[in-house]
Amino acid sequence: MRRIVAGIGGLSLAVVLSQFPEYAQQYTQRLGGAVDELRVITEDFDRAAAAGGLDRPAALARYNASNDDFLAGRGTSMTATFQRYDNLSATLARIEGAGAVERLQSLPAYLDTDIGQRTLENYRPAVPVTMEGILYAGGGFILGYLMLSGLWRFASMPFRRRYPAYR
């Protein structure tokens, strides 16, 4: 009975962990799309500033110095857009250069972002046919099997028969 329960636990964790590479791939695609769109906005702003004989900081300073609340607000909004572009670009570079274990360690960071939440909302499970997916599934099976097997043994300790010691 212990082996059956442990096997079910192993299979369950194998299925769950095998999905991580697919989630990471879908997250990376969404992140890449966001970075691409922010790049378009950033490059367009920089081109417009250069056409006016300004660089980005000077153009933003001009926005912020305006007495018009709308223009000052746009300057603040563009500053936030450039910061988001820099942050998301750095995150994308880290993910693309990360190994399988590094990506798994970064899972809490993935889930804690707007892009991570939207990825999770629209996530579609996939069969793991990559080596990474197979390794995660295998690791999940072993871990789940060992955890439930150990838990079963621990929980059944009070019910074991005690045989008298022979002297």
C-alpha positions as CSV (number, residue, x, y, z in Angstrom):
1,M,0.0,0.0,0.0
2,R,2.9,2.3,0.8
3,R,4.4,1.9,-2.6
4,I,1.1,2.6,-4.3
5,V,0.6,5.8,-2.4
6,A,4.2,6.9,-2.9
7,G,3.9,6.1,-6.6
8,I,0.8,8.3,-6.9
9,G,2.6,11.0,-5.1
10,G,5.6,10.6,-7.4
11,L,3.4,10.8,-10.5
12,S,1.6,13.8,-9.2
13,L,4.7,15.8,-8.5
14,A,6.2,14.6,-11.8
15,V,3.2,16.1,-13.7
16,V,3.4,19.3,-11.7
17,L,7.1,19.8,-12.1
18,S,7.1,18.8,-15.8
19,Q,4.9,21.8,-16.5
20,F,7.5,24.4,-15.2
21,P,9.6,24.5,-18.4
22,E,6.4,25.2,-20.4
23,Y,5.3,28.0,-18.0
24,A,8.8,29.5,-18.1
25,Q,8.7,29.4,-21.9
26,Q,5.3,31.1,-22.1
27,Y,6.5,33.7,-19.5
28,T,9.6,34.4,-21.6
29,Q,7.5,34.9,-24.7
30,R,5.2,37.4,-22.9
31,L,8.2,39.1,-21.4
32,G,9.9,39.3,-24.8
33,G,6.8,40.8,-26.3
34,A,6.6,43.5,-23.6
35,V,10.2,44.3,-24.1
36,D,9.8,44.6,-27.8
37,E,6.8,47.0,-27.5
38,L,8.6,49.1,-24.9
39,R,11.7,49.2,-27.2
40,V,9.5,50.7,-29.9
41,I,8.2,53.4,-27.6
42,T,11.7,54.2,-26.2
43,E,13.3,54.4,-29.7
44,D,10.5,56.6,-31.0
45,F,10.9,59.0,-28.0
46,D,14.7,59.1,-28.5
47,R,14.3,59.8,-32.2
48,A,11.8,62.6,-31.5
49,A,14.1,64.0,-28.9
50,A,17.1,63.8,-31.3
51,A,15.1,65.5,-34.0
52,G,14.5,68.4,-31.6
53,G,18.3,68.5,-30.7
54,L,17.8,66.8,-27.3
55,D,18.8,63.6,-25.6
56,R,16.4,61.6,-23.5
57,P,17.3,63.3,-20.1
58,A,17.0,66.8,-21.6
59,A,13.7,66.0,-23.2
60,L,12.3,64.6,-20.0
61,A,13.6,67.6,-18.1
62,R,11.7,69.8,-20.6
63,Y,8.5,67.9,-19.9
64,N,9.0,68.1,-16.1
65,A,9.8,71.8,-16.3
66,S,6.5,72.6,-18.0
67,N,3.8,74.5,-16.2
68,D,1.2,72.4,-18.0
69,D,0.1,69.5,-15.8
70,F,-0.6,67.3,-18.8
71,L,3.0,67.7,-20.1
72,A,4.5,67.3,-16.7
73,G,2.4,64.1,-16.2
74,R,3.6,62.8,-19.6
75,G,7.2,63.3,-18.5
76,T,6.6,61.3,-15.4
77,S,4.8,58.6,-17.3
78,M,7.7,58.4,-19.9
79,T,10.2,58.2,-17.1
80,A,8.3,55.2,-15.6
81,T,8.1,53.6,-19.1
82,F,11.9,53.9,-19.6
83,Q,12.5,52.4,-16.1
84,R,10.1,49.5,-16.9
85,Y,11.8,48.9,-20.2
86,D,15.2,48.8,-18.5
87,N,13.9,46.4,-15.8
88,L,12.1,44.1,-18.1
89,S,15.1,44.0,-20.6
90,A,17.4,43.1,-17.7
91,T,15.0,40.3,-16.5
92,L,14.7,39.0,-20.1
93,A,18.5,38.9,-20.4
94,R,18.8,37.0,-17.1
95,I,16.2,34.5,-18.1
96,E,17.6,33.8,-21.5
97,G,21.0,33.2,-20.0
98,A,19.8,31.1,-17.1
99,G,20.0,27.4,-16.8
100,A,17.1,25.0,-15.8
101,V,17.8,25.2,-12.1
102,E,18.3,28.9,-12.1
103,R,14.9,29.4,-13.8
104,L,13.3,27.2,-11.2
105,Q,14.9,29.2,-8.4
106,S,13.5,32.3,-10.0
107,L,9.9,31.0,-10.0
108,P,8.7,33.3,-7.1
109,A,10.0,36.3,-9.0
110,Y,8.1,35.2,-12.1
111,L,4.8,34.8,-10.3
112,D,5.3,38.1,-8.5
113,T,5.1,40.3,-11.6
114,D,2.2,41.5,-13.7
115,I,3.5,39.5,-16.7
116,G,3.8,36.4,-14.5
117,Q,0.3,36.7,-13.3
118,R,-1.1,37.1,-16.8
119,T,1.0,34.2,-18.0
120,L,-0.5,32.0,-15.2
121,E,-4.0,33.1,-16.0
122,N,-3.6,32.1,-19.6
123,Y,-1.3,29.1,-19.1
124,R,-2.0,26.0,-21.2
125,P,-0.4,22.8,-20.0
126,A,1.8,20.9,-22.4
127,V,3.4,17.5,-22.6
128,P,7.1,17.8,-21.7
129,V,9.0,16.5,-24.7
130,T,12.2,18.4,-24.1
131,M,15.1,17.0,-22.1
132,E,14.5,19.7,-19.5
133,G,10.8,18.7,-19.2
134,I,11.7,15.1,-18.9
135,L,14.3,15.8,-16.2
136,Y,11.9,17.9,-14.2
137,A,9.3,15.1,-14.5
138,G,11.8,12.5,-13.4
139,G,13.0,14.7,-10.5
140,G,9.4,15.3,-9.5
141,F,8.6,11.6,-9.5
142,I,11.6,10.8,-7.3
143,L,11.0,13.6,-4.9
144,G,7.2,12.9,-4.7
145,Y,7.8,9.2,-4.2
146,L,10.4,9.7,-1.5
147,M,8.3,12.3,0.3
148,L,5.1,10.3,0.4
149,S,6.9,7.1,1.2
150,G,8.6,8.7,4.2
151,L,5.4,10.3,5.3
152,W,3.6,7.0,5.1
153,R,6.3,5.3,7.2
154,F,6.2,8.1,9.8
155,A,2.4,8.1,10.0
156,S,2.2,4.3,10.3
157,M,4.9,4.0,13.1
158,P,2.3,4.0,16.0
159,F,0.4,1.2,14.4
160,R,3.3,-1.2,13.8
161,R,3.5,-4.4,15.7
162,R,6.2,-4.6,18.3
163,Y,7.7,-8.0,18.7
164,P,9.1,-9.0,22.0
165,A,12.9,-9.0,22.2
166,Y,14.5,-12.4,22.5
167,R,17.1,-12.8,25.1
